[in-house]
Amino acid sequence: MLEIFQKGGPLMYPILLGSVLALAIFLMKLWYFLQVQRGTEPLVKDIEELARNRRIDEALVVCQKAGTPLSRIFIAALRAAGRPREHIKTVVVEVGARETAPFERYLGLLGTIATISPLLGLLGTVLGMIRAFTVIAVQGVGTPATLGGGISEALITTAAGLTVAIPVILFHKYLTGKADRLALEMEMHSLHLVDLLGE
């Protein structure tokens, strides 16, 4: 593998860096989403029951202990309890937008890596072919051995760029879908609480 990497030329280094960075972002975001999702159902069940019984102070304590994005939205709703429904909804929407903003963090960078990786591979292809044709210009048609370096560099960088780009595109799609689903679930739970608290 090291020999193939070295034959790929200097563009293999940014491709490798992109792959490591993409994997790190994917694992970090996956862990973050699992942390956000963890304990959602018990929290929703407890808060809705307390809200129905108008035990607002107890509900606030439960939310403060949870310390999740959803619990912070619930706190905003609970503090506005007793006010008109539209007021509570406005508060929830504002806090919800702030709490779900981190869901998209680094996803743009992941998309950029997915876009740039095959372009780097293509650039490596062009540079490798230039190298091969330079050999032809200097030495004539030459032998396969003299042309092999440039052609192998071209093929290796193309393959490397695509090898990185394909899974990174899948990572990006999965995480974007996960972020959208979590945001939608939080919105549904929050609006249900608004209905319970609104006058």
Backbone as ProteinMPNN parsed JSONL, in Angstrom:
{"seq_chain_A": "MLEIFQKGGPLMYPILLGSVLALAIFLMKLWYFLQVQRGTEPLVKDIEELARNRRIDEALVVCQKAGTPLSRIFIAALRAAGRPREHIKTVVVEVGARETAPFERYLGLLGTIATISPLLGLLGTVLGMIRAFTVIAVQGVGTPATLGGGISEALITTAAGLTVAIPVILFHKYLTGKADRLALEMEMHSLHLVDLLGE", "coords_chain_A": {"N_chain_A": [[0.828, -1.207, 0.0], [1.931, 1.24, 0.787], [3.834, 1.569, -1.179], [2.227, 1.858, -3.449], [0.917, 4.185, -2.719], [3.046, 6.027, -2.733], [3.7, 5.961, -5.438], [1.579, 7.307, -6.461], [2.073, 9.996, -6.397], [2.463, 13.524, -5.423], [-0.123, 14.535, -4.953], [-1.481, 12.632, -3.593], [-1.227, 13.089, -0.899], [-2.918, 15.364, -0.045], [-5.334, 14.078, -0.676], [-5.308, 11.897, 1.054], [-5.302, 13.317, 3.5], [-7.813, 14.532, 3.32], [-9.453, 12.249, 3.465], [-8.955, 11.285, 6.053], [-9.808, 13.46, 7.601], [-12.507, 13.551, 6.854], [-13.437, 11.092, 7.864], [-13.035, 11.532, 10.586], [-14.822, 13.669, 11.05], [-17.25, 12.403, 10.431], [-17.418, 10.363, 12.425], [-17.378, 11.964, 14.737], [-19.72, 13.541, 14.416], [-21.629, 11.531, 14.325], [-21.441, 10.464, 16.911], [-22.208, 12.765, 18.325], [-24.897, 13.086, 17.454], [-25.986, 10.746, 18.486], [-25.724, 11.273, 21.205], [-27.439, 13.466, 21.425], [-29.859, 12.283, 20.807], [-30.129, 10.39, 22.75], [-31.996, 9.399, 25.517], [-34.233, 10.858, 24.818], [-36.955, 9.968, 24.531], [-37.76, 9.148, 27.26], [-37.488, 11.675, 28.488], [-39.332, 13.291, 27.084], [-41.716, 11.972, 27.737], [-41.799, 12.279, 30.56], [-41.833, 15.111, 30.844], [-44.134, 15.872, 29.457], [-46.093, 14.656, 31.014], [-45.735, 16.009, 33.462], [-46.308, 18.607, 32.602], [-48.989, 18.421, 31.881], [-50.114, 18.155, 34.374], [-49.557, 20.578, 35.361], [-47.199, 21.002, 36.786], [-44.909, 22.807, 36.713], [-42.483, 23.787, 37.795], [-41.189, 21.449, 38.661], [-40.885, 20.197, 36.21], [-39.116, 21.949, 34.971], [-36.805, 21.522, 36.51], [-36.215, 18.852, 35.832], [-35.64, 19.162, 33.096], [-33.399, 20.866, 33.201], [-31.533, 19.186, 34.366], [-31.242, 17.309, 32.36], [-29.963, 18.583, 30.15], [-29.865, 18.681, 27.284], [-30.262, 19.567, 23.75], [-33.061, 19.427, 23.152], [-34.159, 19.54, 25.733], [-33.458, 22.119, 26.449], [-35.022, 23.604, 24.721], [-37.504, 22.867, 25.705], [-37.314, 24.048, 28.239], [-37.465, 26.773, 27.597], [-40.09, 26.835, 26.644], [-41.525, 26.033, 28.924], [-40.966, 28.109, 30.701], [-42.465, 30.057, 29.587], [-44.982, 29.277, 30.114], [-48.547, 29.415, 30.458], [-48.935, 31.73, 29.092], [-50.271, 33.145, 25.972], [-50.826, 30.742, 23.339], [-49.602, 31.289, 20.839], [-47.53, 32.992, 21.543], [-45.888, 31.326, 23.11], [-45.241, 29.448, 21.161], [-43.762, 31.03, 19.368], [-41.519, 31.628, 20.926], [-40.495, 29.033, 21.284], [-39.893, 28.318, 18.637], [-37.846, 30.154, 18.034], [-35.827, 29.464, 19.926], [-35.535, 26.799, 19.222], [-34.467, 27.0, 16.624], [-31.951, 27.982, 17.235], [-30.91, 25.919, 18.784], [-30.845, 23.748, 17.053], [-29.085, 24.512, 15.13], [-26.315, 23.695, 15.474], [-26.468, 21.102, 14.438], [-25.922, 21.109, 11.743], [-23.297, 21.775, 11.614], [-20.046, 21.409, 10.332], [-20.935, 19.728, 8.317], [-20.989, 20.928, 5.86], [-18.257, 21.097, 5.309], [-17.707, 18.409, 5.039], [-19.16, 17.849, 2.721], [-17.678, 19.423, 0.98], [-15.205, 18.078, 0.959], [-16.023, 15.722, -0.264], [-16.547, 16.711, -2.788], [-14.101, 17.801, -3.636], [-12.205, 15.732, -3.57], [-12.44, 13.839, -5.862], [-11.766, 15.701, -7.81], [-9.15, 16.359, -7.186], [-8.055, 13.879, -7.728], [-8.511, 13.844, -10.484], [-6.9, 15.98, -11.26], [-4.447, 14.847, -10.597], [-4.439, 12.86, -12.512], [-4.213, 14.371, -14.873], [-1.686, 15.597, -14.435], [-0.076, 13.307, -14.316], [-0.385, 12.322, -16.93], [0.71, 14.44, -18.366], [3.323, 14.182, -17.514], [3.919, 11.685, -18.65], [3.692, 12.26, -21.407], [5.678, 14.15, -21.607], [7.943, 12.581, -21.309], [7.713, 11.131, -23.687], [8.093, 13.211, -25.516], [10.72, 13.898, -25.023], [12.234, 11.498, -25.159], [11.24, 10.131, -27.297], [8.99, 7.555, -28.478], [9.708, 5.588, -26.692], [9.879, 3.13, -24.019], [7.588, 0.852, -22.383], [8.372, 0.902, -19.696], [9.531, 3.43, -19.329], [7.376, 5.113, -19.717], [5.63, 4.264, -17.818], [5.689, 5.371, -15.187], [4.406, 7.948, -15.239], [1.853, 7.241, -16.226], [0.942, 5.382, -14.323], [0.869, 7.035, -12.079], [-1.182, 8.751, -12.865], [-3.413, 6.99, -12.961], [-3.515, 5.941, -10.348], [-3.95, 8.207, -8.67], [-6.457, 9.03, -9.589], [-8.038, 6.797, -8.929], [-7.691, 6.853, -6.144], [-8.834, 9.335, -5.447], [-11.552, 8.895, -6.157], [-12.094, 6.729, -4.507], [-12.056, 7.896, -2.006], [-14.035, 9.888, -2.302], [-16.538, 8.594, -2.824], [-17.442, 7.069, -0.418], [-17.496, 9.306, 1.303], [-19.469, 10.954, 0.244], [-21.672, 9.327, 0.815], [-21.491, 9.333, 3.633], [-22.043, 12.056, 4.088], [-24.677, 12.322, 3.072], [-26.032, 10.574, 4.793], [-25.608, 11.752, 7.359], [-26.755, 14.278, 6.961], [-29.42, 13.573, 6.52], [-29.931, 12.419, 9.01], [-29.646, 14.654, 10.704], [-31.767, 16.239, 9.787], [-33.957, 14.6, 10.422], [-33.762, 14.454, 13.238], [-34.112, 17.163, 13.9], [-36.729, 17.524, 13.011], [-38.132, 15.726, 14.681], [-37.645, 16.931, 17.175], [-38.976, 19.334, 16.78], [-41.642, 18.446, 16.536], [-42.102, 17.321, 19.103], [-41.745, 19.607, 20.648], [-43.762, 21.341, 19.745], [-45.968, 19.911, 20.519], [-45.737, 20.117, 23.273], [-46.121, 22.855, 23.486], [-48.834, 22.998, 22.833], [-49.872, 21.803, 25.108], [-49.189, 23.633, 27.077], [-50.111, 26.124, 26.297], [-52.537, 28.789, 26.472]], "CA_chain_A": [[0.0, 0.0, 0.0], [2.824, 2.403, 0.856], [4.464, 1.706, -2.494], [1.194, 2.405, -4.343], [0.712, 5.576, -2.287], [4.176, 6.832, -3.207], [3.612, 6.047, -6.898], [0.49, 8.211, -6.809], [2.552, 11.37, -6.516], [2.231, 14.446, -4.3], [-1.548, 14.787, -4.698], [-2.004, 11.611, -2.689], [-1.214, 13.611, 0.479], [-4.191, 16.025, 0.269], [-6.426, 13.101, -0.735], [-5.247, 11.175, 2.328], [-5.736, 14.247, 4.541], [-9.269, 14.655, 3.193], [-10.111, 11.023, 3.931], [-8.831, 11.241, 7.525], [-10.674, 14.519, 8.113], [-13.9, 13.135, 6.629], [-13.755, 10.026, 8.818], [-13.117, 12.158, 11.911], [-16.084, 14.422, 11.107], [-18.351, 11.439, 10.45], [-17.491, 9.731, 13.751], [-17.714, 12.998, 15.716], [-21.129, 13.906, 14.26], [-22.426, 10.361, 14.698], [-21.44, 10.446, 18.376], [-22.999, 13.916, 18.763], [-26.312, 12.798, 17.223], [-26.399, 9.723, 19.453], [-25.857, 11.966, 22.497], [-28.656, 14.293, 21.353], [-31.028, 11.406, 20.755], [-30.185, 9.555, 23.95], [-32.876, 9.857, 26.59], [-35.3, 11.745, 24.323], [-38.291, 9.441, 24.839], [-38.102, 9.316, 28.676], [-37.621, 13.104, 28.784], [-40.61, 13.758, 26.523], [-42.79, 11.363, 28.525], [-41.826, 12.913, 31.891], [-42.19, 16.53, 30.757], [-45.545, 15.988, 29.06], [-46.913, 14.308, 32.175], [-45.648, 17.118, 34.419], [-46.983, 19.773, 32.015], [-50.438, 18.195, 31.979], [-50.492, 18.368, 35.779], [-49.131, 21.958, 35.697], [-46.062, 20.967, 37.735], [-43.921, 23.474, 35.861], [-41.177, 23.867, 38.472], [-40.576, 20.115, 38.605], [-40.505, 19.97, 34.813], [-37.909, 22.75, 34.727], [-35.68, 20.836, 37.154], [-35.918, 17.673, 35.009], [-35.005, 19.638, 31.858], [-32.066, 21.397, 33.511], [-30.649, 18.038, 34.607], [-31.016, 16.596, 31.095], [-28.914, 19.318, 29.436], [-29.824, 18.37, 25.857], [-30.923, 20.608, 22.953], [-34.509, 19.356, 23.328], [-34.514, 20.004, 27.078], [-33.335, 23.582, 26.475], [-36.237, 24.124, 24.066], [-38.579, 22.671, 26.683], [-37.163, 25.058, 29.29], [-38.011, 28.03, 27.065], [-41.554, 26.695, 26.596], [-42.039, 25.966, 30.298], [-40.872, 29.445, 31.309], [-43.531, 30.891, 29.002], [-46.262, 28.608, 30.395], [-49.631, 30.284, 30.894], [-49.117, 32.803, 28.11], [-50.984, 32.66, 24.778], [-50.142, 29.688, 22.594], [-48.76, 31.858, 19.788], [-46.31, 33.529, 22.174], [-45.042, 30.168, 23.472], [-44.758, 28.876, 19.906], [-42.712, 31.913, 18.845], [-40.331, 31.403, 21.766], [-39.992, 27.688, 20.985], [-39.308, 28.336, 17.293], [-36.577, 30.888, 18.111], [-34.849, 28.645, 20.655], [-35.324, 25.601, 18.42], [-33.539, 27.326, 15.526], [-30.612, 28.113, 17.822], [-30.453, 24.62, 19.299], [-30.618, 22.792, 15.96], [-28.023, 25.024, 14.244], [-25.105, 22.846, 15.504], [-26.652, 19.853, 13.696], [-25.35, 21.277, 10.402], [-21.876, 22.122, 11.705], [-19.052, 20.545, 9.673], [-21.491, 18.967, 7.195], [-20.535, 21.623, 4.657], [-16.874, 20.678, 5.08], [-17.786, 17.028, 4.55], [-19.573, 17.963, 1.324], [-16.549, 19.973, 0.221], [-14.228, 16.988, 0.783], [-16.593, 14.814, -1.264], [-16.449, 17.359, -4.105], [-12.706, 18.077, -4.008], [-11.399, 14.498, -3.705], [-12.293, 13.37, -7.252], [-11.088, 16.736, -8.594], [-7.715, 16.149, -6.945], [-7.709, 12.689, -8.513], [-8.47, 14.247, -11.891], [-5.684, 16.775, -11.422], [-3.352, 13.88, -10.611], [-4.473, 12.212, -13.836], [-3.664, 15.318, -15.85], [-0.246, 15.738, -14.186], [0.564, 12.047, -14.706], [-0.347, 12.237, -18.397], [1.714, 15.426, -18.798], [4.633, 13.562, -17.263], [4.104, 10.616, -19.648], [3.925, 12.865, -22.718], [6.992, 14.803, -21.554], [8.906, 11.5, -21.586], [7.625, 10.848, -25.133], [8.687, 14.336, -26.237], [12.176, 13.918, -24.827], [12.893, 10.238, -25.519], [10.512, 9.428, -28.343], [7.956, 6.659, -27.951], [10.309, 4.946, -25.527], [9.428, 1.792, -23.628], [6.57, 0.898, -21.329], [8.988, 1.235, -18.402], [9.751, 4.875, -19.219], [6.069, 5.77, -19.664], [4.83, 3.696, -16.727], [5.599, 6.23, -14.009], [3.362, 8.95, -15.418], [0.538, 6.614, -16.393], [0.527, 4.805, -13.037], [0.51, 8.172, -11.219], [-2.497, 9.209, -13.318], [-4.451, 6.036, -12.585], [-3.575, 5.79, -8.891], [-4.596, 9.377, -8.057], [-7.883, 8.982, -9.952], [-8.655, 5.761, -8.095], [-7.683, 7.315, -4.751], [-9.832, 10.401, -5.316], [-12.887, 8.292, -6.19], [-12.218, 5.868, -3.322], [-12.393, 8.781, -0.885], [-15.261, 10.655, -2.56], [-17.772, 7.791, -2.784], [-17.961, 6.919, 0.945], [-17.74, 10.606, 1.937], [-20.808, 11.365, -0.212], [-22.624, 8.545, 1.61], [-21.432, 9.89, 4.992], [-22.711, 13.356, 4.065], [-26.116, 12.095, 2.907], [-26.551, 9.949, 6.018], [-25.613, 12.728, 8.456], [-27.737, 15.317, 6.64], [-30.722, 12.97, 6.798], [-30.042, 12.261, 10.469], [-29.861, 15.995, 11.258], [-33.136, 16.653, 9.437], [-34.911, 13.796, 11.199], [-33.701, 14.89, 14.637], [-34.725, 18.495, 13.987], [-38.179, 17.341, 12.852], [-38.632, 15.103, 15.911], [-37.623, 17.942, 18.228], [-40.053, 20.292, 16.483], [-42.924, 17.809, 16.857], [-42.227, 17.23, 20.561], [-41.848, 20.965, 21.19], [-45.096, 21.89, 19.44], [-46.936, 19.2, 21.366], [-45.647, 20.753, 24.593], [-46.766, 24.169, 23.331], [-50.282, 22.767, 22.918], [-50.216, 21.495, 26.495], [-48.952, 24.781, 27.946], [-50.766, 27.353, 25.804], [-53.885, 29.124, 26.96]], "C_chain_A": [[0.867, 1.264, 0.0], [3.473, 2.658, -0.5], [3.482, 2.322, -3.497], [0.958, 3.876, -4.021], [1.816, 6.474, -2.839], [4.149, 6.998, -4.735], [2.538, 7.03, -7.348], [0.893, 9.665, -6.902], [2.122, 12.254, -5.356], [0.762, 14.702, -3.979], [-2.197, 13.717, -3.824], [-2.087, 12.134, -1.254], [-2.484, 14.405, 0.802], [-5.395, 15.08, 0.203], [-6.485, 12.309, 0.564], [-5.733, 12.055, 3.474], [-7.252, 14.408, 4.519], [-9.995, 13.433, 3.729], [-10.082, 10.918, 5.455], [-9.776, 12.257, 8.157], [-12.148, 14.128, 7.987], [-14.316, 12.055, 7.621], [-13.913, 10.59, 10.225], [-14.432, 12.916, 12.075], [-17.266, 13.465, 11.22], [-18.515, 10.825, 11.835], [-17.906, 10.734, 14.824], [-19.204, 13.354, 15.644], [-22.044, 12.75, 14.649], [-22.554, 10.267, 16.216], [-22.314, 11.577, 18.919], [-24.493, 13.632, 18.6], [-26.832, 11.73, 18.185], [-26.601, 10.336, 20.839], [-27.134, 12.802, 22.542], [-29.895, 13.423, 21.469], [-31.227, 10.614, 22.041], [-31.105, 10.173, 25.005], [-34.019, 10.745, 26.141], [-36.678, 11.252, 24.756], [-38.647, 9.559, 26.318], [-38.313, 10.785, 29.057], [-38.976, 13.624, 28.317], [-41.78, 13.242, 27.365], [-42.929, 12.061, 29.889], [-42.333, 14.349, 31.811], [-43.653, 16.699, 30.37], [-46.469, 15.666, 30.23], [-46.912, 15.435, 33.206], [-46.391, 18.352, 33.897], [-48.497, 19.636, 32.101], [-50.942, 18.492, 33.388], [-50.075, 19.748, 36.299], [-48.053, 21.992, 36.781], [-44.835, 21.525, 36.997], [-42.531, 23.491, 36.498], [-40.446, 22.529, 38.435], [-40.087, 19.809, 37.189], [-39.228, 20.734, 34.467], [-36.669, 22.084, 35.308], [-35.252, 19.623, 36.328], [-35.176, 18.09, 33.739], [-33.588, 20.15, 32.114], [-31.063, 20.275, 33.765], [-30.299, 17.332, 33.295], [-29.924, 17.258, 30.267], [-28.755, 18.981, 27.966], [-30.462, 19.519, 25.071], [-32.442, 20.615, 23.135], [-34.921, 19.875, 24.699], [-34.406, 21.526, 27.181], [-34.509, 24.256, 25.761], [-37.422, 24.009, 25.018], [-38.519, 23.721, 27.79], [-37.761, 26.392, 28.838], [-39.538, 27.984, 27.039], [-42.153, 26.731, 27.997], [-42.002, 27.331, 30.981], [-41.946, 30.388, 30.767], [-44.919, 30.307, 29.269], [-47.295, 29.603, 30.909], [-49.879, 31.447, 29.96], [-49.865, 32.255, 26.895], [-50.136, 31.675, 23.972], [-49.188, 30.25, 21.552], [-47.453, 32.424, 20.349], [-45.349, 32.386, 22.511], [-44.433, 29.557, 22.215], [-43.624, 29.708, 19.319], [-41.405, 31.712, 19.6], [-39.676, 30.071, 21.414], [-39.302, 27.654, 19.618], [-37.947, 29.033, 17.31], [-35.494, 30.057, 18.79], [-34.525, 27.381, 19.868], [-34.348, 25.838, 17.277], [-32.109, 27.425, 16.048], [-30.054, 26.757, 18.248], [-30.17, 23.599, 18.191], [-29.525, 23.26, 14.995], [-26.755, 24.167, 14.285], [-25.236, 21.523, 14.755], [-25.958, 19.914, 12.333], [-23.843, 21.547, 10.427], [-20.995, 21.015, 11.144], [-19.613, 19.72, 8.514], [-21.11, 19.613, 5.861], [-19.115, 21.228, 4.29], [-16.832, 19.258, 4.526], [-18.194, 17.016, 3.071], [-18.457, 18.483, 0.435], [-15.495, 18.902, -0.048], [-14.718, 16.02, -0.291], [-16.469, 15.389, -2.672], [-15.002, 17.467, -4.574], [-11.906, 16.809, -4.284], [-11.31, 13.987, -5.144], [-11.617, 14.405, -8.145], [-9.575, 16.654, -8.407], [-7.225, 14.923, -7.714], [-7.592, 13.005, -9.993], [-7.226, 15.088, -12.185], [-4.455, 15.87, -11.461], [-3.269, 13.148, -11.938], [-3.823, 13.099, -14.889], [-2.153, 15.444, -15.686], [0.509, 14.479, -14.605], [0.672, 11.909, -16.217], [0.645, 13.253, -18.977], [3.11, 14.84, -18.657], [4.934, 12.492, -18.326], [4.414, 11.21, -21.023], [5.233, 13.644, -22.771], [8.092, 13.791, -21.855], [8.914, 11.179, -23.077], [8.312, 11.948, -25.933], [10.205, 14.32, -26.167], [12.838, 12.679, -25.411], [12.266, 9.543, -26.725], [9.473, 8.523, -27.708], [8.463, 5.913, -26.728], [9.76, 3.557, -25.276], [8.323, 1.921, -22.588], [7.14, 1.295, -19.967], [9.158, 2.736, -18.237], [8.437, 5.635, -19.123], [5.262, 5.387, -18.423], [4.648, 4.606, -15.536], [4.467, 7.236, -14.116], [1.977, 8.349, -15.508], [0.05, 6.025, -15.075], [0.13, 5.903, -12.058], [-0.897, 8.657, -11.562], [-3.603, 8.282, -12.814], [-4.619, 5.923, -11.08], [-4.287, 6.976, -8.248], [-6.089, 9.421, -8.379], [-8.618, 7.988, -9.059], [-8.746, 6.213, -6.642], [-8.749, 8.383, -4.521], [-11.246, 9.849, -5.278], [-13.14, 7.422, -4.961], [-12.576, 6.684, -2.088], [-13.769, 9.409, -1.102], [-16.531, 9.837, -2.363], [-18.281, 7.573, -1.36], [-18.262, 8.253, 1.626], [-19.096, 11.168, 1.501], [-21.881, 10.63, 0.594], [-22.665, 9.029, 3.054], [-22.254, 11.174, 5.064], [-24.227, 13.195, 3.97], [-26.725, 11.529, 4.181], [-26.671, 10.977, 7.138], [-26.615, 13.849, 8.213], [-29.15, 14.812, 6.921], [-30.975, 12.827, 8.287], [-30.338, 13.601, 11.131], [-31.286, 16.462, 10.994], [-34.173, 15.899, 10.252], [-34.943, 14.224, 12.66], [-34.378, 16.241, 14.826], [-36.246, 18.389, 13.894], [-38.803, 16.735, 14.104], [-38.698, 16.119, 17.045], [-38.741, 18.966, 18.027], [-41.411, 19.716, 16.865], [-43.148, 17.745, 18.365], [-42.445, 18.609, 21.176], [-43.235, 21.556, 20.953], [-46.192, 21.191, 20.234], [-46.925, 19.781, 22.769], [-46.291, 22.129, 24.571], [-48.28, 24.03, 23.457], [-50.711, 22.5, 24.356], [-50.133, 22.739, 27.397], [-49.75, 26.02, 27.567], [-52.154, 27.537, 26.339], [-54.86, 29.121, 25.787]], "O_chain_A": [[0.57, 2.232, -0.7], [3.64, 3.803, -0.918], [3.849, 3.191, -4.288], [0.818, 4.708, -4.918], [1.541, 7.558, -3.353], [4.529, 8.046, -5.257], [2.574, 7.527, -8.473], [0.142, 10.486, -7.428], [1.487, 11.782, -4.412], [0.433, 15.052, -2.846], [-3.33, 13.88, -3.371], [-2.925, 11.675, -0.478], [-3.091, 14.15, 1.842], [-6.365, 15.259, 0.94], [-7.562, 12.074, 1.112], [-6.492, 11.597, 4.327], [-7.898, 14.418, 5.567], [-11.035, 13.56, 4.374], [-11.066, 10.51, 6.073], [-10.462, 11.952, 9.132], [-12.936, 14.35, 8.906], [-15.423, 12.097, 8.158], [-14.807, 10.184, 10.969], [-15.082, 12.819, 13.116], [-18.179, 13.691, 12.014], [-19.626, 10.771, 12.363], [-18.689, 10.406, 15.716], [-19.872, 13.457, 16.673], [-23.108, 12.962, 15.232], [-23.639, 10.02, 16.742], [-23.075, 11.373, 19.865], [-25.274, 13.909, 19.511], [-27.973, 11.797, 18.641], [-27.529, 9.968, 21.559], [-27.823, 12.845, 23.56], [-30.86, 13.782, 22.145], [-32.343, 10.22, 22.379], [-30.978, 11.353, 25.332], [-34.71, 11.331, 26.975], [-37.479, 12.023, 25.285], [-39.741, 10.029, 26.63], [-39.201, 11.106, 29.847], [-39.679, 14.31, 29.059], [-42.714, 13.985, 27.667], [-44.035, 12.39, 30.315], [-43.167, 14.76, 32.617], [-44.338, 17.574, 30.899], [-47.497, 16.316, 30.419], [-47.957, 15.778, 33.758], [-47.033, 19.061, 34.672], [-49.203, 20.611, 32.36], [-52.044, 19.008, 33.575], [-50.211, 20.055, 37.483], [-48.012, 22.915, 37.595], [-43.876, 20.811, 36.706], [-41.528, 23.242, 35.829], [-39.237, 22.477, 38.207], [-39.014, 19.237, 36.999], [-38.365, 20.223, 33.754], [-35.609, 22.077, 34.682], [-34.057, 19.391, 36.143], [-34.199, 17.45, 33.349], [-32.681, 19.89, 31.323], [-29.887, 20.396, 33.422], [-29.191, 16.819, 33.138], [-29.05, 16.573, 29.736], [-27.639, 18.991, 27.446], [-31.137, 20.362, 25.663], [-33.047, 21.68, 23.259], [-35.925, 20.577, 24.817], [-35.169, 22.155, 27.914], [-34.937, 25.343, 26.147], [-38.238, 24.924, 25.129], [-39.553, 24.225, 28.228], [-38.471, 27.055, 29.594], [-40.2, 28.967, 27.371], [-43.17, 27.386, 28.226], [-42.902, 27.669, 31.75], [-42.292, 31.385, 31.401], [-45.912, 30.781, 28.719], [-46.979, 30.507, 31.683], [-50.93, 32.085, 30.029], [-50.073, 31.046, 26.788], [-48.909, 31.764, 23.932], [-48.078, 29.742, 21.395], [-46.405, 32.344, 19.708], [-44.152, 32.466, 22.235], [-43.257, 29.191, 22.2], [-42.638, 29.159, 18.827], [-40.33, 31.635, 19.005], [-38.457, 29.988, 21.266], [-38.251, 27.033, 19.464], [-37.001, 28.563, 16.678], [-34.374, 29.958, 18.288], [-33.376, 26.939, 19.846], [-33.503, 24.99, 16.989], [-31.168, 26.999, 15.379], [-28.864, 26.489, 18.088], [-29.354, 22.695, 18.369], [-29.087, 22.493, 14.138], [-26.162, 23.924, 13.235], [-24.227, 20.881, 14.463], [-25.468, 18.903, 11.831], [-23.191, 21.547, 9.383], [-21.183, 19.837, 11.447], [-18.848, 19.074, 7.797], [-20.931, 18.922, 4.858], [-18.797, 21.044, 3.115], [-16.023, 18.945, 3.653], [-17.636, 16.262, 2.273], [-18.302, 18.052, -0.708], [-14.954, 18.824, -1.15], [-13.939, 15.555, -1.122], [-16.305, 14.643, -3.637], [-14.702, 17.255, -5.749], [-11.022, 16.811, -5.14], [-10.205, 13.72, -5.618], [-10.968, 14.044, -9.127], [-8.813, 16.854, -9.353], [-6.13, 14.923, -8.276], [-6.699, 12.507, -10.678], [-6.584, 14.928, -13.223], [-3.536, 16.09, -12.25], [-2.182, 12.851, -12.433], [-2.999, 12.649, -15.685], [-1.415, 15.403, -16.67], [1.596, 14.561, -15.176], [1.687, 11.44, -16.734], [1.335, 12.966, -19.956], [3.959, 14.976, -19.538], [6.053, 12.404, -18.833], [5.299, 10.72, -21.726], [5.832, 13.789, -23.836], [9.052, 14.096, -22.563], [9.974, 10.977, -23.67], [9.022, 11.673, -26.9], [10.889, 14.682, -27.125], [13.87, 12.775, -26.075], [12.724, 8.474, -27.128], [9.115, 8.697, -26.543], [7.686, 5.639, -25.813], [9.249, 2.894, -26.178], [8.149, 2.98, -21.985], [6.461, 1.951, -19.176], [8.958, 3.269, -17.145], [8.388, 6.699, -18.508], [4.333, 6.093, -18.029], [3.577, 4.626, -14.929], [3.659, 7.368, -13.197], [1.027, 8.882, -14.934], [-1.128, 6.153, -14.741], [-0.821, 5.743, -11.294], [-1.702, 8.938, -10.674], [-4.617, 8.749, -12.298], [-5.742, 5.82, -10.586], [-5.135, 6.787, -7.377], [-6.895, 9.806, -7.533], [-9.675, 8.29, -8.507], [-9.76, 5.985, -5.982], [-9.475, 8.345, -3.528], [-12.057, 10.282, -4.459], [-14.253, 7.378, -4.437], [-13.317, 6.216, -1.223], [-14.58, 9.453, -0.177], [-17.502, 10.335, -1.794], [-19.448, 7.86, -1.094], [-19.182, 8.333, 2.44], [-19.793, 11.791, 2.301], [-22.874, 11.228, 1.006], [-23.741, 9.129, 3.644], [-23.056, 11.36, 5.979], [-24.973, 13.851, 4.697], [-27.803, 11.949, 4.603], [-27.71, 11.067, 7.793], [-27.256, 14.322, 9.152], [-29.974, 15.53, 7.489], [-32.078, 13.078, 8.771], [-31.185, 13.68, 12.02], [-31.935, 17.018, 11.88], [-35.151, 16.483, 10.718], [-36.014, 14.346, 13.254], [-35.122, 16.446, 15.786], [-36.966, 19.082, 14.613], [-39.868, 17.168, 14.544], [-39.678, 16.169, 17.788], [-39.371, 19.407, 18.989], [-42.24, 20.413, 17.451], [-44.23, 18.067, 18.855], [-43.232, 18.762, 22.11], [-43.812, 22.188, 21.838], [-47.21, 21.793, 20.577], [-47.977, 19.925, 23.392], [-46.94, 22.525, 25.539], [-48.932, 24.845, 24.109], [-51.789, 22.922, 24.774], [-50.899, 22.88, 28.35], [-50.031, 26.868, 28.414], [-52.863, 26.572, 26.625], [-56.05, 29.377, 25.973]]}, "name": "protein", "num_of_chains": 1, "seq": "MLEIFQKGGPLMYPILLGSVLALAIFLMKLWYFLQVQRGTEPLVKDIEELARNRRIDEALVVCQKAGTPLSRIFIAALRAAGRPREHIKTVVVEVGARETAPFERYLGLLGTIATISPLLGLLGTVLGMIRAFTVIAVQGVGTPATLGGGISEALITTAAGLTVAIPVILFHKYLTGKADRLALEMEMHSLHLVDLLGE"}
